[in-house]
Amino acid sequence: MSQPQGFEDKVAFVWKVADKLRGNLRPHEYGQVLLPMIVLRRLDAVLAPTKDKVIAKAAELEATGISNPDKILKRVSGQPFYNTSPLDLEKVIADPKNVAANLRTYIAGFSPSAVEVLEEYRFDGQITRLDKADILYAVLGDFADLDLHPNTVSNEAMGYIFEELLRKFSEMSNETAGEHYTPREVIRLMVNLLFAEDTDALTGPAPVRTVYDPAAGTGGMLTGATEYLKALNPKIQVEVFGQELNPETWAIARSDLMMKGADADRMVQGNSLTADGWADKHFDYMLANPPYGVDWKGYSQPIKDEADNLGFNGRFGAGLPRVSDGSLLFLQHMLSKMKPVDDRPETPWIDGGSKIGIVLSGSPLFSGQAGSGESEIRRWIIENDWLEGIVALPDQMFYNTGINTYVWIVTNRKPAERRGKVVLIDARDMGTKIRRALGDKRKELTDSAISEITRLFADALILVGSEEPDPRVRVIGNPSLGYARIVVERPLRRVWKVTEATVAATPEAARTMLAGILGKSWTDEKSARADLARLGLATKEITVCLKEAAATDGLAEPLKSKRGDGYEADPDLRDQESVVLPYDYFDVPFEERDAAVRASVEDYLRKEIHPFVGDAWIDHEKTRVGYEIPFTQFFYRYVAPRRVEEIQADLLAAEDRVREWIRGIRT
């Protein structure tokens, strides 16, 4: 989408105002002043045509004693906000000596939703700060001269201006930008992957689509999705919804919606995991870059209660990840908001359904053993065939971390050709170094790289099916991501034998008696205890003796289980193995899959274990089905070691260089 006319001039104007803050504020604090200032100026300009009507109506309503005039005044203003103060920005700066007091009076006249946004910016404190520095009048005067009237700057253009300023200020505060700001090129890639295959459905006469972000930050994901859809179809109606925990970034996201003329009430403040602001709401598309590697122990109780009490009727029925990383909780939360799919055999299309794009670290790919919360969440997603693909991004892409990150695409409406399969794209080497590091961000994805990744994803099956598949692409069958973790047991074969070492280790009172039966052995503890008792040993002495005399003997008879159903297992010989799932695992109904796994591992026992260890068995009560996505393993490339002659030549050359350096030092 091309930038609107005059866009750069407005951004440059605000950027020039920032020069007045130099020396009084640190550069990374400029946004805390200028962003609410531009919000204030836009509200002032938008409300100007109806300002007098609103003031008159407010006075009339007050005289009649109406206690809650909010809806009436919004209708009069023609906007989702209004201002009942007789002041505007021009009148505020008309009185330079009282500019701070008048500005506060003017702000107090806004409707509650607008005041709330400015309060979360902590704007009152910035007013005090600028007033003490004697620059409030100058800064406010510049903004009063900035023409942001809707007849001059459309909602679309206003959104562009605000987003560009937000990007600039976020990069200036790069030490904390990653907490609430996702690089725009990552957002572009995510929306490409989400929408690329939906072009036909999105270019209808006037489609309506909902987009949701449960960790909205400053709203960049929602903006990126809206821009893509509007460029694809100018007639499309995009309804965005979000929730953000941090009050200041929530204020930015909410004011961004206000700048664009959207319903700002669709940006809710709070923790999506513990206080879902959009309960029972479902969406067409969802995007998120949730905090990863963040401890959620401090607010874990409501989440655990929901998991325990509601199970799969709630959001966290599949399992709970370890408290050190709650990113998979956000994915489960988003999955609970997928629209149902109309996938009837008599219809040749999939109607409804949802698609999700989420940025995660490497941990959710493989952390947690079979049966753990993480593994069970992966199992739930893969066995429902919701995981469509994963793209590995280059490292050093984000402002506050240099680690590798991954974009997961999850949907309940996979195209027929991808059902039962997961597309993996290795884009780790497709990053381009940027000239100036921004915190931990040292790489970016160019437009050509984004286009190439999108093409690889869309054409994945064709590429892999060709004679020369692209080495950056793998298409993996769902069963390849699962395994059965089994416990292999062997019988306890133990004897009790009186040796010289046994005699020496027992109490002195028992040594003479034991010396008389040196070499005697028993195959079960009961017989040994009875014989020792007949020698006259005390119970305590017998216990010590048996403990010292017990030894594992592979030639001894196995000990019968105390339950009478087999043998006692020897914990020292216990082993665990991972076994591939049966080839037809996903063809078996859910309720029969445990039996299929049991039959498969018994077959594995007969073929792979019994030829070497004939007395082993599987403890099926301990068998767990697990899932992991070993991304690096799928893209492993063998590199032949260098020839010995080459290594030797390098070593000799290095020795020669060292000798030259030493000669130079001596001379």
N, C-alpha and C positions, 0 to 999 in steps of 0.2 A: 504494500500500500504506500503510495507516494505521500510525502509530507505536505501539509496544506500551505498555501501561500502566506507569507508573513511569519511563519513558524520560527525561523531562525532569528528574526529581528526581535521578537518578544523574549526569546531565551537570552539573547545577547544583552537586552536591556536589563533583565533581572540579574544577569551575571555581572553587569557593570555596577549595579547597586551594591553587590557584595564587597566592592572596593571600600565602601564607607565603613564596613565592619572590621576591616583590617586593623590590627593592633588592639582592638577591644575584645574580639572573640577569636578563638582558634579556628583555623580553616574548617575542621571537621564539624564545627558548631554552626556554620553558616546556614545550613538547611533548617536548623531548629527555629531560625528567625524568618528566613525568606519563604519557606514553604507555607507556614500559616499566613504570612503577609499576602501571598498571591491568592490563597483561598479567600481571605477577607476581601481583597479587591474584586475578585470574581463575583462573590456574593453581593457586594455593593453595586456592581454594574448590572447584574441580572435583576436585582430587585428595584432598580431605579424607576422603571416605568410605572410600577404599581405602588410605590412607596407612600404617596399621599393617601391613596385609597385605604391602605392597610392601617395607617395611623388613625384615620378617621373612624374606620370600622372598629379598631381596638378601643377607642374612646367610647364609642357607642355601646359596645358590649360590656365595658367596665361599668358604665352608668346603669345598665340593666341588670347587673349583678351576675352575669354568666361567669362561672368559675373556671371553665375549661374551654377557652375559645380557639384552641389550636387548629382543629379541623376547618373552622370557618375562616380563619385568617390565611390558612394555606390556600383555600379556594379563592380568596380575594387576590392573593399575590400571584396565583397561577403557578406556583412553584412548591416543592416539598419543604420549603423553609420561608421565613419572613423576618422582618425587623420592625418593631414598634417604636423605636427611638426616633425623635425628631432629627437626630444627627445623621450625617453620612460622612465619608472620608474628607470631602471638601470642607465641610463645616468643622470637622475635628481639627484640621490643620490651619483653619482660619484664626484659631486662638493659640498661638505658639506657646504662651506661658502655661496653658492648662492642657496641653496636648495629651499627656498621659491620663489624666483624670477623664477627659472627654472621650478618649479612645475606650477606656474601660466602660463608660456609660453607654457608648454606642454598641459595644460587644454584648453588654447585658441585655440589650433590646432584641437580640436575635431569638428565634424560636429555640426551644430546648434542645432539639437534635443538633442544630448548628453550634450552639454554645458548648454542648458536650464535646464536640470535635475539637474546638479551640482550646477547651480546658485540658484535653488529653495531650495536646501539643505543649502544655505547660507555658502557654503564651503569656499569661499574666506575669510570670517571672521574667520573661524576656523583655516585656514592656519596662519593668523596673530597671533591668540591666541596661537597656538602651537609653533610658531617661537619665540614669546616673552618668552615663558616658557622654551625654549631651548630643546624641546622634539620632534620637527617636524621631524628632521633627523632620530631619533631612531624609531619613529612610522612608518614613511614611509619606512625605511629600512626593518622593519619586514614584511610589506606587500609586498615589492619587492621580499622577499624570499618565499612568499606563492604561491605555484603552483596551479593556477586556469586555466591552459591551457585546452581547450576543449577536448584534448586527454586524460587528467587526470580526469577532472571533467565535466561530461555531463551537458546539460542544465537542465535536471531533477534534478540531484544532486545539481546544483547551486541554483535552486529554493528552495530546501530543506534547504540548508545552510542559504540562505538569510532569509527565513521565520523563521527559528529557532532563528537566531540572532535578528530579529525584535521582536519576541515574548519575548525574554529575556529582551531586552532594553525597550519594552513597559511595562513590569511588573515592571521594576526598576523605571519607571516614572508613577507609578500607579495613581497619582493624576490627570493626564490628559489623561491616556491611553484610557479611555472610549470614548473620543471624536473621536477617529479614529481606535480603535482596538476592535473587537468583540472576546470574548473568543472562542478558537478553538472548544470546545465541543458543543457550541451553533451552530457554523457553521456546524459541523458534523451532528447534529440533523436536521438542516434545509435541508441539501442536501439529507439526508436519506428520509425525508418526501417528497421531490420533486421528487426523482428518483426511489424510491422503487418499484412503480407499473409500471415503464416504462422499466423494464429489457429487455423484448422481443424486443422492438423497438430499444434499445440502444446497443444490442449485434449483430446487423446485420454485413454484410461484412465490410463496412467502412462508418458508418454513420457520418454525419456532424451536429454538434449542436452548437448553439450560446447561450452565457450566458452573462447577463448584470447586472451591479450594478450601479444605479444612484447616490449613496452616498458611493463611493468605499472605502473611507478611505485609508488604506495601501494596499488594494486589497485582504484581507484575504478571503472574500466570494468567489471571483473568483478563488482563488487558491484552496479552499476547494472543489468547484464544479469540477474543472479540475481533481484534485486527485481522486475523487470518480469515475468519468467517465473513467479515464485512467485505474484505477484498475479493473473496470467492463469490459472494452474492450480496450486493448492496441492499437487497430487499429483505434479507434474513433478519429475524428478530432474535437477538441474543439476550437472554436473561441470566445475569451472573449472580452467584451467591457465594458468600465466604464467611469465615470465622477466623479471628486472630486473637491470641492471648495477650500479647504485649500492647499496653494502652497507647503508646506513642505511635507504633507502626499501624495499629488499628485506625488511629486518627488519620494517618496518611492515606490508607486504603479507602477509608470512608469518604474523605474529602476528594480523592481521585474520582470516585463515583459521582459526587456532587458536581465536580467540574464538568463532567460529561453529561449531566442532566439525567443520570440514571437514578434508580431508587436506592439511596444511601442506606436505608434500613435493611437492605439485604447483606450488609456487612456487619456481622454480629461480633461482639467482644466476648471473650471467654475461652476456656479450655475445651476443645472439641471432644476430648476423650472422656471428660467427667461431666460436662454440661453441654450436651449437643444442642446447638442453637437451631438446628434444622431437623429435629427428630421427626421421623415418619415421612421426610421429604426424599424424593428420588430424583436423580439427574441423568441427563443424556451423556455428559462428559465430565470427567473429574481430573484435576491436575493438582500436584502437591510436591513441595520440596520440604518435607518435615524435618525437624531436628533429629539428627542421628547421633548415636553415642551419648545420648542425654539420659541421665538417671530419672526414672519415673516413680521411684519409691515414695517420694513425698506426697504423691496424690494417688497411690495405688489402691487404697481401700475401696473407693467407689467402683473402680474397674474390676477388682476381684469379686466384689459383691454382684455386679452385673453378670460376670462370667459364671459364678456359682448358681445364681438364682434363675437366670434366664437361658443359659446355655446358648443353643443355636437360635433361639427366639430373640436373643440380644445380639450384640455386635462382636463379642469375644468368645463365642462358643468353641471355636477351633483350638484355642490354647492361648497362653500368655507367655510372651518372651521374657527373658531374664530382665531384671529391673535396671540393668546398666544400659539398655538400649530399647526405647519404646517405639522405634520407627515402624515395626510390623503392626503395632496397634493402630496406627494411622491407616495402614493399608486395609486392615480388617474393617475399620470404621467406614472407609470409602466403599468397600465391597458390600456393606450392608445397605448402601444407598443406590445400588444398581437397579435399574428398571427391569421388570420381568420381560422375558422374551416370548414372542408369539412365533413359535417354530413348528407349525403344524405340517404334517406330511403333505397335505393337499395344497399348501402354498409354496411357491418356488423361491420365496425370499424370507429373510429374517426381519421381523418387525419388532420394534422396541429394543430393549437391551441398552447397555451402557458400555462406555470405554473409559479406561483409567490410565493415566500416565503419572508415574511417581519416581522421584529420584531417591535412591538408597545407597548406602555405603556397601562395601563388600560383605559385611557380616551377615546380613539376612540371606545371602546365597547358601551358606553352609554352616553357620554357627548352630550349636545344639545337636546332640546325638539323637538317634532314633527314639521316639517317644517323648522327647522334650517339647516345650512349648513352641520353639521356632520350627522344629521339624514337623510338628503336627499342623502348624499354620501352612507351611509349604505343601504338606500332603493334602490338606483341604483344598487349596487352590489348584494344584495340579490334577488331583483326582476328579475335580469338577471341570477340568479342561478349560480353565479361565486364563491361564498364563499364555499369552500370545507370543511375547518376545522380550528379550533383554538386550540393551545396547550398552557396551562398556565404553565409558567416556575416557578421554585422556586425563592424566593426573594434573594437578595444579590448575584446575578450571574454576575453582571457587575462591572467594575472598578470604575465608577463614579456615581453609583446610587444603592440604596438598594431596590428599589421598585419592585413589581411584574411586570413582562413583559410577553408578549404573542406573539407566532409565529402564524401568519395568513398564511394559504395556500389558494390561490385564483387561479382559473383556468376557462377557457372557454371550457374545454374538460373533464368535470366530467364523471367518469364511470357511466354506466346506473344505477347500483344499488344504487348510491348515489345522483341521481338527485332529486332535491326538498328537500334535507336534508343537514344538517351541522353537522359534527363530532366535538365534544368537548372533549378534553382530559385534565384531571386535574393532572398535574405533579408537583404541588406545593410542595408536600411532598417527591419528589424523588431526591432532592439535597443531596449531601454529603459535610460535612464541610471540608474545606482545613486546613492544619496545620498552615499556615501563611497567614493572611489577606493581600490582595493586594488592597489598597484603600478601596472601599466599597465592593469588592469581597470577600466573605467569604464561598461561596459554589461553587460546580461544579457538572456536570453531568458525572457519570462514563460511561464507555463503555457499561456496562450491563444495566444501566438506559436508555441510548440512544436506545439500541436495544429493550428494553421493550416498550418504548414510540412509536417507529416505528411500532412494532407489534400491539400494541393497536390501532393505527391509521388505519393500513391496515385491521385489522380484526374487525373494530368497529361494523359493522352491524351484523356480526355473533355473536359477544359477547352480544350485546344488545338484540338480538332475542332469546338468550338462557334462560333457566330457572333461572340461577344465573348470571345476567349480572355483569361485572366488575364495581365496584362503581366509578372507575376513568374515566368512559366513558359515554357519553350521545350522542345520535343521535337525533337531533331536526329538526322537519319539518320547512321549511321556514316560513309558516304562523304564527308559534309560536313566531317568532321574531318581528312580526309587530303588530301594533295596530292603532286604529283610535282615535285621541284626539278630543273629542267633547265638545261643549259649550252648556250647558243646561240653557235656559232662562225661567224666570217666569214673568208674567205681573206685571206692576207697579200699585199697588192699593193704591191711595193716597187721603186723604181728607184735606180740609182747614177748620180749626175750630178755632173760637175765644175763647180763654181761658184767665183766669186771668194772666197766664204766658205770653201769647201773648201780652196782654195789657201792662204789665209791661215792656216788652222789646222794645216796639215801641216808636217813638218820642213823647215827651210830648204833642205836639199840637194835636196828633191823639188819645190820651188815652180817653178823654171824649166821643168822638164819638163812639169809639170801645166798651166802657163800656155799651153803650146803646144796643148793639147787642150781649152781652156776651152769649156764647153757640151756636150761629149760625154757621152752617157748610155748605160747598159746596163740590160737587164731582168733579168739574173741575175748573181749574184756571180761565178760561174765565168768568164764572158766578160770581166768587168771585171778580174778578177785576171790573166788571161792577157795582155790588152792592156797593163796597167800594167807587167807583167814585161818585155814587149818594149821598153818605154821605157828599161829599165835600172834601174828602182827596186828597192831591196832589199826583202826580205820584210817587215821591220818597217815600212818606209815605206808599202808597199802596204796593210798592215793598218790603219794609221792613216788613210790616205786613204779606204779603203772605209768605215770607221766614220763619217768625217765626211761622206762623199758619200751615204750611205744615207738614203733618205727614203720615207715612205709616200705612195703616190700612188693615189688611188681609180680612176684611169683606166688604171693599168698592168695588165698581164696577171697573174692570180694565180699565185703560186709553187707548183709541184708539190710534193707531200709527198715527203720523202726516202725514205719507205717505198713510194712509188709507188702509193698507194691514195687519191688525192684531192689536196687542197691543204693547204699549211701554214696553220695557224690564226694569225690576228693577235691577240696577247694584248691589244692596246689596244682591240680592238673586241669582245672577249669579253663576254658578258652572261649573267645568270642570271635565270630567271623561275620562278614557281610556277604550276603548271597543275593544275586540278581533276582528280580521279581519274575514270576512265570510269564512267558511270552504273551499269553492270553489274559493277563491280569485285568486289563481294562475292558475286556469283553465280558467279564464275570459280573453279575449283579453285586451291589455293595454288600448285601448281607451274606454272600457266599465267598467273599474275598479272603477272609481269615482261613477258611478251609482250603482254599486254593494255595495259599502260602504254606500251610502246614504240609500239604501233599508235596509241594515243590521242594521244601527243605528236607523232607524225608528222602526224596529221590536224590538230593545232593548228598545226604548222609551215606546212602548206599554206594553211590558212585565215586565220591571224592574223599570220604573219610574212612569208611570201613575197610577198604583195601589196605590201609596203613595202620589203623587203630580199630580193631574189630569189636572192642567192648564199649565204644562211645555211644552216646545217645543225645538227643536234643531235648532240652527242657522247654517245651512249647509255651509254658506259661510266661516265660521270659522273652519270647520272640516279639520283636517290635518292628513294624514297617516304618522306614524313615525315608526322607527325601532331602537331597541337596543338589546344588547346581555348581559343580566344579568347573567354573568358567575357564580358568587357566588350563586345566587339563584338556578340555575340548580343543583348545587352540595351541597346544604344545607343538613346537616344531623342533625336530631333531637337528642339532648342529654338530657336525662331525668334529672331533677334536683335532687340533693342529698336529701336523707331523712332528716327530721328535727332532728331526733335522732343523725345522724352522725355529722351534723353541731354543735349541742349542745355539743357532746362529744369532738369535736375539740376545741371549745371555752373553755370548762372547763380545758382541758389539757393545753391550752395556758395560762390560768390564773394561773395554778399550776406552770408552768415554770417561770412566772413573779415573783411569790411569792418567789421561790427559789433564783432568781437573787437578789431580794431585801434583803433577809436574808444574802446572801453572801456579799453584799455591807455594811450592818450594822456591820457584824462581822469583 
